[in-house]
């Protein structure tokens, strides 16, 4: 299986214009020291590496289908002397087969709009979380794409794929495994919903 629909990996400079302080963003979503983490669709680690610093010494599992991006993440972790990131190549829709232990915090950023079978995906996430685990979904706000610009260019998924917080909440809570714990505004163009088991 390939990437979820309409997802990709912008470069770090681009992400830095949207989230200049990824560690602070993760803390706002409730990530804390000692949390075992999985970042689903981690790419080359823009969130996984800061997550490792916040959560350390607990392990951060960085899951992605792209071996090249995971190789970049591994090299960056070595260069930055971050030793609690474990890269996992595989499809996020098969999380229970990919992780060796339950995690406390699952992060899924900028890709929920591309998941076609959301119920199955949410069940997969629930299956890898500890009993009191949390699932954070970060989405682009459901504004017209031409209004979400970075460096003067429209960015993010097509307007018709964007989900409101209410739509995301229904999709996640519909599994029966989660309930909404918090909604977090992530300016300029995103929101985060944090769900609990």
N, C-alpha and C positions, 0 to 999 in steps of 0.2 A: 504494500500500500504506500501511496505517496503522501505528500503533505495534505493537510486539510484544505478545503476550498479557499482560494484567494488568501493564502498566507505566504509569507516570505521572510527574509531576514535582512532588514535595513542595516547599514553600517553603524558603528558605535557613535560616530559624530552625529548622525541623524538622531539616534536614540537620545543622545545627550541634550539635544535641543528640546525634546519632549519631556524627558525625565533626567534633569541634571544631577539629581541625588537619588539613585536607585535604592540605596540602603535605607534612606529616610522613607521612601515610598513603601518599602517592605515593612518597616516598623509600623507605619500608619495602617497597614493591612493586618497587623497583629503578630507578625513574626517576632519571635523572642529567642534569646539565648537558650540553647539546649533543645530546640525543636529539630527533630529529624524531618527533612524536607524532600519533596520531589518537585522539580520544576518540569512541567510537561511542555515539550516543544522548546527546549532551552536554547536552541541555536548555539552561538559561540559564547554564551555566558554573561550577557549584559546584566541579567538578574541573578543568575546562579552564583557568580563570584561574590557579589555583595551579600547574597543570602548566606553564603558560607561564613562570611565575616560576622554577620549578625547572629547566626545560629550556633557557631562554633562553641565547643568542639564537635557538636553533633554532625552527622553526615548529611550532605546535600546530594541527592541523586539528580543528575542532569540528563533527562531523557529526550532523545531526538532521533529521527530517522536518517539524518544526514551525517554520515561518518566524517566528512570533511569539516563541518562546523564543530563537531565534538572534538576533533583533533586540534582545532584552533583553541577551543576552550581548555583542553588538557595542557597545551603549551602555555597559555596565559596563566593558568593556575600554577604551573611550575615557576614561571617567571616572577609571579607575584607572591610566591611562597604560600599559597593557599593549599593546604594538604587534606582538607575534609570534603572535597568535591569528588564524586564518583561519576564518571560518564557512563551512560547506558544507551547503547544503540538499539533502537527498536521502535515499534509502533505503539503510540500512547494508548491505542484502543485495546492493548493487551497488557496493561500495567500489572495485573496480578502475577503474570509470568515473568515480569522483568525485574521486580524488586525483591530483595532477599528478606525484607522485614517491613512491618507497618511503619508508617510515617505519621507525624503530628500535623504537618502542614503541606498542602498541595497547592501549587501556583499554576494557573493557566492564563497567560497574558496574550491578548491581541489575536486570538485564534478561535474563540468560541463561535463566532459568526460563521466559521467555515465547517463546523461539525454537522454532518448530515444526520446521523443517528445519535441525537443528543441523549436520549434515555440510556442507551447502551454505554455511551461514554461516561455519563455521570455514575452509572453503576460500577464501571471499572475503577473510577476514582474512589468511590465509597469502599470498594473492596480492599484498597491498600491503606486506608486510614485507620489509625488507632481509634479506640472507642470514643475518645473526646477530641478527635482530629478536626481540623478546619480545612476548608476548601475555598481558596480565593480566586475569583474570576475577574479579570481586568478586561474591560471592553472599551472600544471607541464609543463615544456618545452617539445617539441616533440623530445626528445633524446631517444636513446635506454635505457631501464630500467636498464641494467647493468652498465650504466654510471652515474646513479643518486643514489649514495650510501650515506647512513647515518650509521656511525659506521661500515663501511666496508661491509654493506649489501645493495643490490639493494632495493630501495624503490619506492613507487609511483605506479600508475596504469600500467597495461601491455602496452608495447610499441605501440601495434596496436590501443589502445584507446586514445592515447595522441593527442592533437590538437595543431596545430600551431597557432600563433596569427592571421594569416589571416583566418584560418578556424573558429576560435572563432568569429572573427569580422563578417564574413559572416553570421554565425548562429544567432548572436544577431541583426545585422542590417537588416537581412532579414524580420524581423517582421514589419519593417517600423516605429517602435516606438522610435528607438534609433539611435544616430550617435556617432561615436568614438570621444572622447575628448582627451584621452591620453593613451599612452602605457608606462608602467613602468616596468623596469627590476628589478626583485626581486631575487638577487643571494641567494644561488648558483644555484637553479634549477627551479625557477618559473618566471612567468611574470604576470602582471596585466593589464587588459584593463578596462578603465573607460569610460562608455558611458553616454551620456546626453539625456534627453527627447527632 
